[in-house]
C-alpha cells in the first residue's frame, strides 16, 4: 500500500497500561481465543462430517463459524502479544491489512446474519416451499454475495483511510487498527472520509437489519398462530437466541461507527470493541449450535467413533 505520510509504523496503546493487569488479561484473552478457535473450527468439522447437517441452515452456520474464526484471529493474537511481551508496534502495511480483513469479515458476518434470518423465515413461515426456495444455488449466491460485499466495503474504507496523511502522531488509542482510531490520527481533512464511513456503514447495517427485522416479524406472526405449544416454544427459543446475538453485534457496531470520530471516547470504544472482536466469535458457536439437538447428536457420534477407534468402549 502506498504511504501518503511520513509514518512508517503505528503504536497500539492497547486496553490498559497498568502492569499488574497485563498477565491476567493475557490469560483471559488467551482463554477466550482458544474457546473461539475450538468452538468455531469444531462446528465446521462437525458440519462437514455429518451429512444430516448438510442443510442450508448449517451451510450458513459453517460460513459464520469460518468468518468468526478469521475475524477473531485478525485481532486477538496481536492483543495477546501486547500483553505478554509488550509488542505494541505494527507496521503501516500490517495495520492496513489488519483493518482490511477486520472490516471485510465484519461486513460478511453482517450479511450472513441477514441470510440466516431469511433462511429461518423460509423454514418457519413457508415449510412446504423450503427445499425449493433455499436451493444449493440460492445459498451459494447469498454466501458469495456476502463475501463480495464484505471485501468491496473493506476496499472503500482502506482507500479512504490510508489516502489521508499521518504526520502528527502514530499512537493509536486502541488495541487494533480500527477505522475511527486510525482516522483520528490524520492531520489532513477527514470530513469526507468520516462521511463515507458513516454512510457506507449505515447502509450495510440498514439493509441487513431490515431483512432480519422483516424476517422475524413474519416468524413471530407465524409462531403466534401455532396451536402446538411445543412448536411454539421451540421456534421462540430459536428466535430469542439469534436475536440476542444480533442485538449485541449490531448494538456495538452502531455505537462505534454511526458517529464522527471526534465524538468518540476511545476508552469506551475499546470496551465495546472487545465484545464484537472477541466475545461474540466465542459465543456464536454456543448460541447457534451447542444448544441445538442436531449438533449435539453429531458431536456424540464423533465422540462414540473416537471411543471405538481408541478401544475405550465397554
TAGIRA-V715531 format. One record per pair of residues at least 24 apart in sequence whose C-alpha atoms are under 6 Angstrom apart, sorted by the first residue. I is the first residue (numbers start at 1). GAP is how many residues later the second one is. If there is no record, write none. Layout:
i->I gap->GAP
i->I gap->GAP
This chain:
i->4 gap->161
i->5 gap->160
i->5 gap->161
i->6 gap->161
i->8 gap->84
i->9 gap->81
i->9 gap->82
i->9 gap->83
i->10 gap->79
i->10 gap->80
i->10 gap->160
i->11 gap->77
i->11 gap->78
i->11 gap->160
i->11 gap->161
i->12 gap->76
i->12 gap->160
i->12 gap->162
i->12 gap->163
i->13 gap->159
i->13 gap->160
i->13 gap->161
i->14 gap->160
i->14 gap->161
i->15 gap->160
i->22 gap->61
i->26 gap->54
i->26 gap->57
i->36 gap->245
i->36 gap->246
i->37 gap->32
i->39 gap->246
i->40 gap->25
i->40 gap->245
i->68 gap->213
i->71 gap->34
i->72 gap->205
i->72 gap->206
i->95 gap->82
i->99 gap->78
i->99 gap->79
i->100 gap->54
i->103 gap->51
i->104 gap->46
i->104 gap->47
i->104 gap->50
i->107 gap->43
i->108 gap->38
i->108 gap->39
i->108 gap->42
i->111 gap->35
i->111 gap->97
i->114 gap->94
i->114 gap->97
i->114 gap->98
i->117 gap->95
i->118 gap->97
i->121 gap->94
i->121 gap->98
i->160 gap->33
i->180 gap->81
i->198 gap->60
